[in-house]
C-alpha cells in the first residue's frame, strides 16, 4: 500500500510539474517575491513613489537565472491616472534598441509593448537594468497605489529559440504634492494654459489637486470662473 501511494504521489508531482512548465513556456506573470527557477528568465518592474503632478521613472530589470537572452519583450499597462512621458529607453550598456508600440488604450489604462532588439551586439543580456519608462502624474491624480501591469513576456536565445520567462508587476505610489491651486501644469505660473487644461476637465469628474481651484473637491464650470479670477 505504501509503495502504491508513493507511486501515485510521484505521478501527481510529475503531472503538476509538466503543467507548470507549459504555463511558463507561454509566458506567465508571477508575484514579485516569488523566485524564478534556474534557467528561467525573470523580468520585473520596480516600485516607485512620487507626488501629484510629478514625474516618476519606472525601471525593468532582468534576472537571467542562467538563461542566454539576446532579445526580449513584454507589455506594460499603466492607469489612465498617468500618461507616458516620451518613449521608454533601453539601458545603453546592453547593446539593444528599444521599440515601443501601442497595444491598446481605453478609459482605464494604456498598454504598450516594449521590445529590446540587438543593434550590432548579439551578446546575451546580463542581469540588471533593462529599460526605463517615464510616467507623468496629472495634478488631478489621486493619492494611492496604482499597479503597473506587465504581461506577455517573451525572450529569445542566440539561435532565436523561444525561452521560458516569467514576470512581475510594478507599482506607482502617489503621494500628496505641494500644488498651488490653479497651477495645473506645475510651471509656477497661472495663465491661459491652466485655463485650457481646466476646461478639458470640466464635467469629467476629476477631483482634488491643483485643478480644484476653489477647494470644493469637484471640477466643473465653477472652476473656470475661479481660474479666471486667478489669472
C-alpha positions as a LaTeX table, in Angstrom:
\begin{tabular}{lrrr}
\hline
Residue & $x$ (\AA) & $y$ (\AA) & $z$ (\AA) \\
\hline
Unk1 & 0.00 & 0.00 & 0.00 \\
Unk2 & 2.78 & 2.45 & 0.93 \\
Unk3 & 4.61 & 1.81 & $-2.36$ \\
Unk4 & 1.37 & 2.37 & $-4.28$ \\
Unk5 & 0.79 & 5.71 & $-2.53$ \\
Unk6 & 4.38 & 6.77 & $-3.23$ \\
Unk7 & 3.96 & 5.98 & $-6.92$ \\
Unk8 & 0.71 & 7.99 & $-7.04$ \\
Unk9 & 2.35 & 10.91 & $-5.26$ \\
Unk10 & 5.29 & 10.86 & $-7.68$ \\
Unk11 & 2.91 & 10.71 & $-10.66$ \\
Unk12 & 0.96 & 13.77 & $-9.49$ \\
Unk13 & 4.16 & 15.73 & $-8.85$ \\
Unk14 & 5.28 & 14.91 & $-12.39$ \\
Unk15 & 1.92 & 15.97 & $-13.89$ \\
Unk16 & 1.87 & 19.24 & $-11.95$ \\
Unk17 & 5.46 & 19.93 & $-12.95$ \\
Unk18 & 4.67 & 19.45 & $-16.64$ \\
Unk19 & 1.62 & 21.73 & $-16.40$ \\
Unk20 & 3.72 & 24.39 & $-14.67$ \\
Unk21 & 6.44 & 24.27 & $-17.33$ \\
Unk22 & 3.86 & 24.54 & $-20.11$ \\
Unk23 & 2.40 & 27.66 & $-18.49$ \\
Unk24 & 5.85 & 29.22 & $-18.07$ \\
Unk25 & 6.74 & 28.47 & $-21.68$ \\
Unk26 & 3.81 & 30.60 & $-22.81$ \\
Unk27 & 4.96 & 33.47 & $-20.60$ \\
Unk28 & 3.48 & 33.88 & $-17.15$ \\
Unk29 & 3.24 & 36.66 & $-14.59$ \\
Unk30 & 4.24 & 35.85 & $-11.03$ \\
Unk31 & 4.33 & 37.78 & $-7.78$ \\
Unk32 & 7.49 & 39.87 & $-7.37$ \\
Unk33 & 8.60 & 37.95 & $-4.29$ \\
Unk34 & 8.36 & 34.54 & $-6.00$ \\
Unk35 & 11.83 & 33.48 & $-7.24$ \\
Unk36 & 12.24 & 32.12 & $-10.74$ \\
Unk37 & 13.61 & 28.58 & $-11.18$ \\
Unk38 & 17.10 & 28.07 & $-12.61$ \\
Unk39 & 17.24 & 28.55 & $-16.37$ \\
Unk40 & 14.04 & 30.62 & $-16.49$ \\
Unk41 & 14.48 & 34.37 & $-17.04$ \\
Unk42 & 12.57 & 36.81 & $-14.83$ \\
Unk43 & 11.68 & 40.37 & $-15.84$ \\
Unk44 & 10.47 & 42.64 & $-13.03$ \\
Unk45 & 9.04 & 46.17 & $-12.92$ \\
Unk46 & 10.06 & 48.16 & $-9.84$ \\
Unk47 & 8.06 & 50.07 & $-7.24$ \\
Unk48 & 8.33 & 53.87 & $-7.28$ \\
Unk49 & 6.76 & 56.80 & $-5.45$ \\
Unk50 & 6.12 & 60.39 & $-6.49$ \\
Unk51 & 3.98 & 63.43 & $-5.83$ \\
Unk52 & 0.89 & 64.62 & $-7.66$ \\
Unk53 & 1.80 & 66.41 & $-10.91$ \\
Unk54 & 5.29 & 64.92 & $-10.67$ \\
Unk55 & 7.31 & 62.65 & $-12.95$ \\
Unk56 & 8.48 & 59.18 & $-11.98$ \\
Unk57 & 10.63 & 56.68 & $-13.86$ \\
Unk58 & 9.78 & 53.03 & $-13.59$ \\
Unk59 & 12.52 & 50.53 & $-14.45$ \\
Unk60 & 12.50 & 46.95 & $-15.63$ \\
Unk61 & 15.22 & 44.56 & $-14.50$ \\
Unk62 & 16.22 & 41.14 & $-15.74$ \\
Unk63 & 17.38 & 38.14 & $-13.78$ \\
Unk64 & 18.53 & 35.51 & $-16.27$ \\
Unk65 & 18.94 & 32.58 & $-13.86$ \\
Unk66 & 21.46 & 31.14 & $-16.31$ \\
Unk67 & 19.37 & 31.63 & $-19.46$ \\
Unk68 & 21.08 & 33.17 & $-22.52$ \\
Unk69 & 18.74 & 36.02 & $-23.53$ \\
Unk70 & 19.57 & 38.20 & $-26.56$ \\
Unk71 & 16.14 & 39.64 & $-27.29$ \\
Unk72 & 13.02 & 40.12 & $-25.23$ \\
Unk73 & 9.74 & 41.98 & $-25.00$ \\
Unk74 & 6.73 & 42.48 & $-22.76$ \\
Unk75 & 3.65 & 44.66 & $-22.44$ \\
Unk76 & 3.29 & 47.43 & $-19.85$ \\
Unk77 & $-0.14$ & 48.72 & $-18.81$ \\
Unk78 & $-0.48$ & 51.96 & $-16.82$ \\
Unk79 & $-3.56$ & 53.57 & $-15.33$ \\
Unk80 & $-5.25$ & 56.46 & $-17.11$ \\
Unk81 & $-4.40$ & 58.46 & $-13.97$ \\
Unk82 & $-0.99$ & 58.90 & $-15.67$ \\
Unk83 & 0.46 & 59.43 & $-19.11$ \\
Unk84 & 3.68 & 58.11 & $-20.58$ \\
Unk85 & 6.33 & 60.82 & $-20.77$ \\
Unk86 & 8.19 & 60.12 & $-24.01$ \\
Unk87 & 9.42 & 56.73 & $-25.12$ \\
Unk88 & 10.87 & 54.02 & $-22.92$ \\
Unk89 & 14.65 & 53.84 & $-23.31$ \\
Unk90 & 16.91 & 50.80 & $-23.13$ \\
Unk91 & 20.00 & 50.57 & $-20.94$ \\
Unk92 & 22.77 & 51.81 & $-23.25$ \\
Unk93 & 25.23 & 49.31 & $-21.77$ \\
Unk94 & 23.41 & 46.20 & $-23.05$ \\
Unk95 & 23.70 & 46.99 & $-26.77$ \\
Unk96 & 19.99 & 46.81 & $-27.55$ \\
Unk97 & 17.48 & 49.21 & $-29.07$ \\
Unk98 & 14.01 & 49.70 & $-27.64$ \\
Unk99 & 10.99 & 49.53 & $-29.95$ \\
Unk100 & 7.77 & 50.88 & $-28.47$ \\
Unk101 & 4.31 & 50.20 & $-29.89$ \\
Unk102 & 0.81 & 50.97 & $-28.67$ \\
Unk103 & $-1.17$ & 47.81 & $-27.91$ \\
Unk104 & $-4.41$ & 49.35 & $-26.66$ \\
Unk105 & $-5.99$ & 52.29 & $-24.89$ \\
Unk106 & $-9.31$ & 52.74 & $-23.10$ \\
Unk107 & $-10.79$ & 54.84 & $-20.29$ \\
Unk108 & $-8.99$ & 52.82 & $-17.64$ \\
Unk109 & $-5.48$ & 52.24 & $-18.96$ \\
Unk110 & $-2.90$ & 52.49 & $-21.72$ \\
Unk111 & $-0.94$ & 49.41 & $-22.78$ \\
Unk112 & 2.30 & 49.47 & $-24.76$ \\
Unk113 & 4.75 & 46.79 & $-25.85$ \\
Unk114 & 8.43 & 47.31 & $-25.13$ \\
Unk115 & 10.77 & 45.24 & $-27.30$ \\
Unk116 & 14.54 & 45.08 & $-26.89$ \\
Unk117 & 16.31 & 44.04 & $-30.10$ \\
Unk118 & 20.04 & 43.72 & $-30.82$ \\
Unk119 & 21.92 & 46.54 & $-32.52$ \\
Unk120 & 25.20 & 45.10 & $-33.75$ \\
Unk121 & 25.51 & 43.38 & $-30.42$ \\
Unk122 & 24.10 & 39.87 & $-30.34$ \\
Unk123 & 25.63 & 39.12 & $-26.97$ \\
Unk124 & 23.35 & 37.87 & $-24.19$ \\
Unk125 & 21.79 & 40.47 & $-21.92$ \\
Unk126 & 23.37 & 40.47 & $-18.46$ \\
Unk127 & 21.44 & 40.57 & $-15.20$ \\
Unk128 & 20.32 & 44.04 & $-14.17$ \\
Unk129 & 18.65 & 47.16 & $-15.53$ \\
Unk130 & 16.87 & 46.63 & $-18.87$ \\
Unk131 & 14.88 & 49.75 & $-19.71$ \\
Unk132 & 13.21 & 52.78 & $-18.15$ \\
Unk133 & 9.84 & 54.45 & $-18.82$ \\
Unk134 & 8.90 & 57.97 & $-17.71$ \\
Unk135 & 5.41 & 58.32 & $-16.24$ \\
Unk136 & 3.81 & 61.73 & $-15.69$ \\
Unk137 & 1.23 & 62.20 & $-12.95$ \\
Unk138 & $-1.56$ & 64.69 & $-13.50$ \\
Unk139 & $-2.31$ & 67.34 & $-10.90$ \\
Unk140 & $-5.68$ & 65.58 & $-10.61$ \\
Unk141 & $-4.16$ & 62.14 & $-9.95$ \\
Unk142 & $-5.47$ & 60.95 & $-6.62$ \\
Unk143 & $-3.25$ & 59.69 & $-3.82$ \\
Unk144 & $-2.89$ & 55.93 & $-3.55$ \\
Unk145 & $-1.26$ & 52.86 & $-5.05$ \\
Unk146 & $-1.52$ & 52.07 & $-8.75$ \\
Unk147 & $-0.28$ & 48.74 & $-10.14$ \\
Unk148 & 1.75 & 48.80 & $-13.36$ \\
Unk149 & 0.87 & 45.54 & $-15.09$ \\
Unk150 & 3.44 & 43.61 & $-17.07$ \\
Unk151 & 2.24 & 40.95 & $-19.49$ \\
Unk152 & 3.04 & 38.61 & $-22.36$ \\
Unk153 & 6.79 & 38.34 & $-21.62$ \\
Unk154 & 8.85 & 36.85 & $-24.45$ \\
Unk155 & 12.54 & 36.02 & $-24.75$ \\
Unk156 & 14.84 & 34.56 & $-27.43$ \\
Unk157 & 18.27 & 32.95 & $-27.17$ \\
Unk158 & 21.14 & 33.46 & $-29.71$ \\
Unk159 & 19.66 & 30.80 & $-32.02$ \\
Unk160 & 16.26 & 32.58 & $-31.95$ \\
Unk161 & 14.75 & 29.77 & $-29.90$ \\
Unk162 & 11.94 & 30.78 & $-27.54$ \\
Unk163 & 12.92 & 30.79 & $-23.87$ \\
Unk164 & 10.79 & 30.36 & $-20.78$ \\
Unk165 & 10.32 & 33.70 & $-19.00$ \\
Unk166 & 8.23 & 34.90 & $-16.09$ \\
Unk167 & 7.47 & 38.46 & $-14.93$ \\
Unk168 & 6.34 & 40.60 & $-12.01$ \\
Unk169 & 4.18 & 43.73 & $-11.87$ \\
Unk170 & 5.37 & 47.15 & $-10.73$ \\
Unk171 & 3.70 & 49.77 & $-8.54$ \\
Unk172 & 3.38 & 53.56 & $-8.51$ \\
Unk173 & 2.59 & 55.17 & $-5.16$ \\
Unk174 & 1.12 & 58.68 & $-5.48$ \\
Unk175 & 1.81 & 60.94 & $-2.53$ \\
Unk176 & 0.26 & 64.36 & $-1.83$ \\
Unk177 & 2.07 & 67.13 & $-3.65$ \\
Unk178 & 2.70 & 70.76 & $-2.76$ \\
Unk179 & 0.50 & 72.07 & $-5.55$ \\
Unk180 & $-0.60$ & 75.68 & $-5.90$ \\
Unk181 & $-4.30$ & 75.74 & $-6.66$ \\
Unk182 & $-4.89$ & 76.73 & $-10.26$ \\
Unk183 & $-1.33$ & 75.86 & $-11.40$ \\
Unk184 & $-2.48$ & 72.71 & $-13.16$ \\
Unk185 & 0.72 & 72.18 & $-15.18$ \\
Unk186 & 3.12 & 72.93 & $-12.28$ \\
Unk187 & 5.01 & 75.69 & $-14.11$ \\
Unk188 & 4.59 & 78.05 & $-11.12$ \\
Unk189 & 2.53 & 80.43 & $-13.25$ \\
Unk190 & $-1.25$ & 80.61 & $-13.50$ \\
Unk191 & $-2.09$ & 81.55 & $-17.06$ \\
Unk192 & $-4.16$ & 80.63 & $-20.10$ \\
Unk193 & $-2.54$ & 77.19 & $-20.32$ \\
Unk194 & $-4.03$ & 76.31 & $-16.95$ \\
Unk195 & $-7.42$ & 77.60 & $-18.06$ \\
Unk196 & $-7.28$ & 75.38 & $-21.16$ \\
Unk197 & $-6.37$ & 72.36 & $-19.04$ \\
Unk198 & $-9.21$ & 73.06 & $-16.61$ \\
Unk199 & $-11.66$ & 73.39 & $-19.48$ \\
Unk200 & $-10.69$ & 69.91 & $-20.68$ \\
Unk201 & $-11.53$ & 68.50 & $-17.23$ \\
Unk202 & $-14.92$ & 70.15 & $-16.82$ \\
Unk203 & $-17.71$ & 67.63 & $-16.26$ \\
Unk204 & $-15.25$ & 64.69 & $-16.37$ \\
Unk205 & $-15.48$ & 64.08 & $-12.64$ \\
Unk206 & $-11.88$ & 64.71 & $-11.58$ \\
Unk207 & $-11.38$ & 65.88 & $-8.03$ \\
Unk208 & $-8.63$ & 67.30 & $-5.85$ \\
Unk209 & $-5.18$ & 68.56 & $-6.70$ \\
Unk210 & $-4.38$ & 71.87 & $-8.36$ \\
Unk211 & $-7.37$ & 71.60 & $-10.69$ \\
Unk212 & $-9.69$ & 72.03 & $-7.72$ \\
Unk213 & $-9.11$ & 75.78 & $-7.74$ \\
Unk214 & $-11.98$ & 76.63 & $-5.40$ \\
Unk215 & $-11.50$ & 73.75 & $-2.98$ \\
Unk216 & $-14.93$ & 72.15 & $-3.37$ \\
Unk217 & $-13.44$ & 68.71 & $-4.37$ \\
Unk218 & $-15.15$ & 68.92 & $-7.78$ \\
Unk219 & $-14.08$ & 70.02 & $-11.23$ \\
Unk220 & $-16.88$ & 71.80 & $-13.04$ \\
Unk221 & $-17.80$ & 75.10 & $-14.68$ \\
Unk222 & $-17.32$ & 76.95 & $-11.38$ \\
Unk223 & $-13.61$ & 76.19 & $-11.65$ \\
Unk224 & $-13.34$ & 78.08 & $-14.93$ \\
Unk225 & $-14.76$ & 81.14 & $-13.21$ \\
Unk226 & $-12.41$ & 80.72 & $-10.25$ \\
Unk227 & $-9.43$ & 80.19 & $-12.58$ \\
Unk228 & $-10.17$ & 83.40 & $-14.49$ \\
Unk229 & $-10.08$ & 85.26 & $-11.15$ \\
Unk230 & $-6.58$ & 83.83 & $-10.54$ \\
Unk231 & $-5.12$ & 84.94 & $-13.90$ \\
\hline
\end{tabular}
